[in-house]
Every structure is written in C-alpha cells, then in structure tokens.
Amino acid sequence: VLVRPSYVLGGRAMQIVSNEERLRHYLQTAVEVNVDSPVLVDRYIMGKELEVDAICDGKEVFIPGIMEHVERTGIHSGDSISVYPTFSVSQQAKEKIIDYTVKLGLRIGIVGLYNIQFILDADDEVYVIEVNPRSSRTVPFLSKSTGVQMAHIATQVILGRSLREQGITEVYGREKERWYVKAPAFSFAKIRGMDSYLSPEMKSTGEAIGYDDKLTRALYKALQATGMKVSNYGTLFVTIADRDKATALPLVRRFYDLGFNIEATTGTAEFLRGHGIRTRTRRKLSEGSTEIIDALRQGHVNYVMNTIDINQHNTRLDGYEIRRTAVENNVTVFTALETVKVLLDVLEEITLRVSTIDAK
C-alpha cells in the first residue's frame, strides 16, 4: 500500500509499505496520527504514470497535452523524467485520460488551472492518483513544449473570459511532432546524509528540458543539461534486489555489449555470470570489505545501478553507503531501472559501432 499524511506537498512522508509490520512502524514513527491528521492508505498499483495540465472555465475544458513519465509509479512526479508527447500509450488510453480530465474539471467546479496524475496498468486500465486544483510544476514545461500560453489563458479564465471567448474550441490540443523531455536535477552531493534512492517523496531541486526530432537525442540533451555525466564507456557497478534481477539482466547485457566493465556484489555477480556476463565480484560492507567504497572514491566507476528490497535491513544499509559514496564522488546513481533503459537508448545512439564487412 501507499501511505501518506492527508495533506502533503512534494510527497513529504509518503512511503510504499509491503507488509503489516512496516505499516505499523510507519504509523508509530513517521507521522502524527489523530482526528485532525488522518493518514491515507491507498492500494499501490504498479504501472505507467501519466500527467495532464488542463484549464477549465466551469463549462469547457482545454488540455494542451498529455505527458508520460519514464519511471514507474511510486517515484514522485517531480523526480521522474517526463516526456511530451506520450511515447508508449495507446490511443484508447489517451481518450480515457481526456474523458476523465474533462469530467473531473467540470464536476469539481474548477475555474483556472488544474493538474491530474494517472496510472495506466498492464491491462490498459486508467486510474486517477490525484487531482490538484492549482497550477503545477509541469505548467512551464508543457507551455514551452506545446506553444500554449497556459498561465495567460488561465488568468483570463479566472477573470471571467471563457475559453471560447479566447478562441479555444478544441478539448485536446494537436500533438507536436518533436519530442520534449523534462529531466530532474538533484543536489544530493550538497545535502549531507541525504539518500539518493528515489521514492514517493520528492528529492529533486530543479529540472532541465531537451527537445529534438528524435526521442533519444532529446533525452540526451535533457540529461546533459541536468549535469549528469553521460559516458559511453567505462565501468558499471551493479547491486540489484532479487525481485529485480530478471528485469535488470537485459539492461546489464546492453552495457556489456557496449564494452563496459561489469562489477557487482556477490549475489548479483553470481547471477550475471550464470547468464554469460563476465563480472568482477566486489564484496559488501556487511561482508567486512571496503573495496566497493574504495573503487567509487578512486574514480574507477562510471555508473551505479542499485535497487533494494525494502524488507531486508542489511541490503538497505549497504545500499545507502554505496549510494552516498557514489554521490559524494560525482558518480551517477540509478535506482529506477526505467531510467537505466532510456540512458542505454541514448548511449547506443551516441556510440560509434564498428561492424565487419557484410558480403550481402
């Protein structure tokens, strides 16, 4: 389930909990629980997250565009890479999102800007996460991407000038043919003790935009602009929770095929070697070794790929030390496998491949 205080900004004190023991611990330690401060408990649905910013004048609704997040649900929207237009959503799902946005805006009685976050599950079912009857952080991004002056239009609406009076008669704006990507920027290195593991609690401190005719190039520009070191060679260090190993395997193999050296903690290294990937084993702190920390400090690692099992305390402590050391030494850390996949799309695009002569 997803637990959170009844009123929250930036995902503060939001957590995904997977068993009753952790739920009890959260209720006892994370928040004040009383009649005035209830805690909301939602079913956690794994799926794609989508977002719209819309304008309602009380009678009609205008939706300039739909944005799709790269990262799965459970990572705060402000910490996700956001792409306009959508890149993997069916027309049927988009029509349902438009329909829900119109109905919610009108029935809630919004006059001005509002933002809705949606989940699209594996069966193409659309769920509403929340409706925010206000401007959101994505309004500047969507305004730049679509060319729609959303703040100006919404202000006119609030002052009593309807959408139709402003010449807007369509519900959904025509999608652009270019790709626009909003990538989060983080300040983990400047905030002592801050964990870089992404969660429902927002941790980014800024964002950057990249746009291009090709999605991979737009992603590359956005990632570069956030200050991320985008390197297409070097060493990848991997430590992955058991439940994520099957998903991570093809991603690690893509790094391997690009020529990266692969290093991993004991369990992950055995798994990767069992699937034909040459991997160097690095022992963890809980195994009495500092070699992972030393390698990060000495600049031998380009990327860290790390996911955790929230129920295993030892792996959480080891992971925290690895992530913290990586951040302090300017090594890029990935805790969401979806982000790794788009990085690989970028690396494969910018890497010069040398192939043998083909007689065909």
Secondary structure, DSSP 8 states (H G I E B T S, - for coil): -EEEESS-STTTT-EE--SHHHHHHHHHHTS--SSSS-EEEE----SEEEEEEEEEESS-EEEEEEEEEEEETTS-GGGS-EEES-SS--HHHHHHHHHHHHHHHHHHT-EEEEEEEEEE-TT--EEEEEEESS--TTHHHHHHHH---HHHHHHHHHTT--TTTTT---SB----SSEEEEEEE--GGGSTT------SS----EEEEEEESSHHHHHHHHHHHTT----SSSEEEEE--GGGHHHHHHHHHHHHHTT-EEEE-HHHHHHHHHTT---EE---GGGT--HHHHHHHTT--SEEEE---TT-HHHHHHHHHHHHHHHHTT-EEE--HHHHHHHHHHHHHHS---------
